[in-house]
């Protein structure tokens, strides 16, 4: 009966475990880019996320990047992941990153929202 269980490709990182335990999430969408390029940029500096161009999800559903922030209610801990979506199906993802309140504030203000 053990042959029905799926094996995980890799063990979840500490950032992913912490992100999944956060009580709140916030999702924003950006213009599509290559996942490898994004991973390289974010490994250098997570504030590169602020340079991404916002996209209107409702106008262009065919291809977009979705950034999901996971955070505590007081914003003391913030984690995020960037995922590529094509026709509303996830086709790629970056690793989970530890962010900050300042990063989240700068990204969300691009969408006309204040936190």
C-alpha positions in Angstrom: 0.0 0.0 0.0 3.0 2.3 0.2 3.1 2.8 -3.6 0.3 5.2 -3.5 2.2 7.8 -1.5 3.9 10.6 -3.5 7.5 11.4 -2.7 8.4 15.1 -2.3 11.2 16.2 -4.6 12.9 18.0 -1.8 12.4 18.8 1.8 10.7 22.2 2.4 13.0 25.0 3.4 12.9 26.8 6.7 11.5 29.8 4.9 8.7 27.8 3.4 7.7 26.2 6.7 7.7 29.6 8.4 5.7 31.1 5.5 3.0 28.4 5.6 2.6 29.0 9.4 1.8 32.8 8.9 -1.8 33.8 9.6 -2.2 36.3 6.7 -1.4 36.5 3.0 -1.4 39.2 0.3 -1.2 38.5 -3.4 0.0 40.9 -6.1 0.6 40.4 -9.8 3.4 41.5 -12.1 4.3 41.4 -15.8 5.8 38.1 -16.8 9.5 37.4 -16.7 11.7 34.3 -16.6 11.8 32.5 -13.3 15.5 31.9 -13.5 16.1 35.6 -14.1 13.9 36.5 -11.1 15.6 33.9 -8.8 19.0 35.4 -9.7 17.8 38.9 -9.0 16.2 38.0 -5.7 19.2 36.0 -4.5 21.3 39.2 -4.9 18.8 41.5 -3.2 15.2 40.9 -2.3 14.4 44.6 -2.9 14.7 43.9 -6.6 11.1 42.9 -6.3 10.2 46.6 -6.2 11.5 47.0 -9.7 9.0 44.6 -11.2 6.2 46.2 -13.3 2.6 45.7 -12.0 0.0 44.1 -14.2 -3.8 44.2 -14.1 -4.7 40.5 -13.5 -8.2 41.0 -14.9 -6.9 42.5 -18.1 -4.2 40.0 -18.8 -4.9 36.5 -17.4 -2.9 34.6 -20.0 0.6 35.1 -18.4 1.6 36.8 -15.2 3.8 36.6 -12.1 2.1 36.4 -8.8 3.9 37.4 -5.6 2.4 36.0 -2.4 3.3 37.6 0.8 2.9 35.6 4.1 3.0 37.7 7.2 2.1 38.2 10.9 -0.7 40.6 11.7 1.8 43.1 13.1 4.2 42.6 10.1 7.0 41.5 12.4 7.7 38.6 10.0 7.3 38.7 6.3 8.0 35.9 3.7 7.2 35.8 0.0 7.3 33.6 -3.1 7.0 34.6 -6.7 5.2 32.2 -9.0 4.7 32.1 -12.8 1.1 31.5 -14.0 0.1 30.7 -17.6 -3.7 30.6 -18.2 -4.3 30.4 -14.4 -2.0 27.4 -14.0 1.2 27.6 -12.0 4.1 26.8 -14.3 7.1 27.8 -12.1 8.1 29.2 -8.8 11.1 30.8 -7.0 12.2 29.6 -3.6 10.6 31.3 -0.5 12.4 34.4 0.7 12.4 36.3 4.0 11.2 39.8 3.4 10.5 42.8 5.6 7.7 45.3 6.3 9.6 47.9 4.3 9.8 45.6 1.2 6.1 44.7 1.4 5.1 48.3 1.9 7.1 49.4 -1.2 5.6 46.7 -3.4 2.0 47.1 -2.3 2.1 50.9 -2.7 2.7 50.3 -6.5 -0.8 48.9 -6.5 -2.3 51.9 -4.8 -2.7 50.2 -1.4 -1.2 51.4 1.9 -0.3 49.1 4.8 
